[in-house]
Amino acid sequence: MAKPSEHLIQLCRAAVEAERVATSEPYTEERWAPWLKAAETFQAAVTAEAAATETDRGKLEMAAKKAVLHPEPAGE
C-alpha cells in the first residue's frame, strides 16, 4: 500500500474538516469556498507527491483518505 507523507495527511484532514463545516448548514458560495480550496490543495499535493515518489496517484490518495477517515487504533 502507498505511504502518504504526514504533510499529505494533514492536507486531507484540513479538507475533511472544511467539508464538515461547509455542509453543516445550507449551501452558500462563501461557506463552500474554503472547502473547495482545501480539496484543490489536497489534490494538487497528491499529484505532486505521487510524481515525486513514483507512486500510483490513486493509491496514494486512497491511503491518505484511509489514514484520516479510518485511522488504525493506537498501538497497532
ZAGUVEX-934796 format. One record per residue (C-alpha): x, y, z; residue number from 0. Coordinates in Angstrom, 1 decimal. Layout:
N
<pt><x>X</x><y>Y</y><z>Z</z><resi>NUM</resi></pt>
...
//
This chain:
76
<pt><x>0.0</x><y>0.0</y><z>0.0</z><resi>0</resi></pt>
<pt><x>1.1</x><y>3.6</y><z>-0.7</z><resi>1</resi></pt>
<pt><x>2.5</x><y>5.5</y><z>2.3</z><resi>2</resi></pt>
<pt><x>1.3</x><y>9.2</y><z>2.3</z><resi>3</resi></pt>
<pt><x>3.5</x><y>11.8</y><z>3.9</z><resi>4</resi></pt>
<pt><x>2.4</x><y>13.5</y><z>7.1</z><resi>5</resi></pt>
<pt><x>2.0</x><y>16.7</y><z>5.1</z><resi>6</resi></pt>
<pt><x>-0.4</x><y>14.9</y><z>2.8</z><resi>7</resi></pt>
<pt><x>-2.4</x><y>13.5</y><z>5.7</z><resi>8</resi></pt>
<pt><x>-2.6</x><y>17.0</y><z>7.3</z><resi>9</resi></pt>
<pt><x>-3.9</x><y>18.5</y><z>4.0</z><resi>10</resi></pt>
<pt><x>-6.5</x><y>15.7</y><z>3.8</z><resi>11</resi></pt>
<pt><x>-7.6</x><y>16.4</y><z>7.4</z><resi>12</resi></pt>
<pt><x>-8.0</x><y>20.1</y><z>6.5</z><resi>13</resi></pt>
<pt><x>-10.1</x><y>19.2</y><z>3.5</z><resi>14</resi></pt>
<pt><x>-12.3</x><y>16.8</y><z>5.6</z><resi>15</resi></pt>
<pt><x>-12.8</x><y>19.4</y><z>8.3</z><resi>16</resi></pt>
<pt><x>-13.6</x><y>22.2</y><z>5.7</z><resi>17</resi></pt>
<pt><x>-16.2</x><y>19.8</y><z>4.2</z><resi>18</resi></pt>
<pt><x>-17.7</x><y>19.3</y><z>7.7</z><resi>19</resi></pt>
<pt><x>-18.0</x><y>23.0</y><z>8.2</z><resi>20</resi></pt>
<pt><x>-19.3</x><y>23.7</y><z>4.7</z><resi>21</resi></pt>
<pt><x>-22.0</x><y>21.1</y><z>4.8</z><resi>22</resi></pt>
<pt><x>-23.2</x><y>21.8</y><z>8.4</z><resi>23</resi></pt>
<pt><x>-25.6</x><y>24.5</y><z>7.2</z><resi>24</resi></pt>
<pt><x>-27.3</x><y>25.3</y><z>3.9</z><resi>25</resi></pt>
<pt><x>-25.2</x><y>25.9</y><z>0.8</z><resi>26</resi></pt>
<pt><x>-23.7</x><y>29.3</y><z>0.2</z><resi>27</resi></pt>
<pt><x>-20.8</x><y>30.0</y><z>-2.1</z><resi>28</resi></pt>
<pt><x>-18.9</x><y>31.7</y><z>0.7</z><resi>29</resi></pt>
<pt><x>-19.4</x><y>28.8</y><z>3.0</z><resi>30</resi></pt>
<pt><x>-18.2</x><y>26.2</y><z>0.5</z><resi>31</resi></pt>
<pt><x>-15.2</x><y>28.3</y><z>-0.8</z><resi>32</resi></pt>
<pt><x>-12.8</x><y>27.1</y><z>1.9</z><resi>33</resi></pt>
<pt><x>-13.7</x><y>23.5</y><z>1.4</z><resi>34</resi></pt>
<pt><x>-13.2</x><y>23.8</y><z>-2.4</z><resi>35</resi></pt>
<pt><x>-9.8</x><y>25.4</y><z>-1.9</z><resi>36</resi></pt>
<pt><x>-8.7</x><y>22.8</y><z>0.7</z><resi>37</resi></pt>
<pt><x>-9.8</x><y>20.0</y><z>-1.6</z><resi>38</resi></pt>
<pt><x>-8.0</x><y>21.6</y><z>-4.5</z><resi>39</resi></pt>
<pt><x>-4.8</x><y>22.0</y><z>-2.4</z><resi>40</resi></pt>
<pt><x>-5.0</x><y>18.3</y><z>-1.3</z><resi>41</resi></pt>
<pt><x>-5.5</x><y>17.1</y><z>-4.8</z><resi>42</resi></pt>
<pt><x>-2.5</x><y>19.1</y><z>-6.1</z><resi>43</resi></pt>
<pt><x>-0.4</x><y>17.8</y><z>-3.3</z><resi>44</resi></pt>
<pt><x>-1.4</x><y>14.2</y><z>-4.1</z><resi>45</resi></pt>
<pt><x>-0.4</x><y>14.7</y><z>-7.7</z><resi>46</resi></pt>
<pt><x>2.9</x><y>16.2</y><z>-6.8</z><resi>47</resi></pt>
<pt><x>3.8</x><y>13.6</y><z>-4.1</z><resi>48</resi></pt>
<pt><x>2.8</x><y>10.7</y><z>-6.4</z><resi>49</resi></pt>
<pt><x>5.1</x><y>12.1</y><z>-9.2</z><resi>50</resi></pt>
<pt><x>8.0</x><y>12.8</y><z>-6.7</z><resi>51</resi></pt>
<pt><x>7.8</x><y>9.3</y><z>-5.2</z><resi>52</resi></pt>
<pt><x>6.8</x><y>7.4</y><z>-8.4</z><resi>53</resi></pt>
<pt><x>3.7</x><y>6.1</y><z>-6.6</z><resi>54</resi></pt>
<pt><x>0.3</x><y>5.4</y><z>-8.1</z><resi>55</resi></pt>
<pt><x>-1.7</x><y>8.6</y><z>-7.6</z><resi>56</resi></pt>
<pt><x>-5.0</x><y>6.8</y><z>-6.9</z><resi>57</resi></pt>
<pt><x>-3.4</x><y>4.5</y><z>-4.3</z><resi>58</resi></pt>
<pt><x>-1.7</x><y>7.4</y><z>-2.6</z><resi>59</resi></pt>
<pt><x>-5.0</x><y>9.4</y><z>-2.4</z><resi>60</resi></pt>
<pt><x>-6.8</x><y>6.4</y><z>-1.0</z><resi>61</resi></pt>
<pt><x>-4.1</x><y>5.8</y><z>1.6</z><resi>62</resi></pt>
<pt><x>-4.2</x><y>9.4</y><z>2.8</z><resi>63</resi></pt>
<pt><x>-8.0</x><y>9.3</y><z>3.0</z><resi>64</resi></pt>
<pt><x>-8.0</x><y>6.0</y><z>4.8</z><resi>65</resi></pt>
<pt><x>-5.5</x><y>7.4</y><z>7.3</z><resi>66</resi></pt>
<pt><x>-7.8</x><y>10.3</y><z>8.0</z><resi>67</resi></pt>
<pt><x>-11.2</x><y>8.7</y><z>7.8</z><resi>68</resi></pt>
<pt><x>-10.4</x><y>5.3</y><z>9.2</z><resi>69</resi></pt>
<pt><x>-7.3</x><y>5.5</y><z>11.3</z><resi>70</resi></pt>
<pt><x>-5.7</x><y>2.5</y><z>12.8</z><resi>71</resi></pt>
<pt><x>-6.3</x><y>2.1</y><z>16.6</z><resi>72</resi></pt>
<pt><x>-3.3</x><y>3.3</y><z>18.7</z><resi>73</resi></pt>
<pt><x>-0.8</x><y>0.6</y><z>19.4</z><resi>74</resi></pt>
<pt><x>-1.4</x><y>-1.5</y><z>16.3</z><resi>75</resi></pt>
//
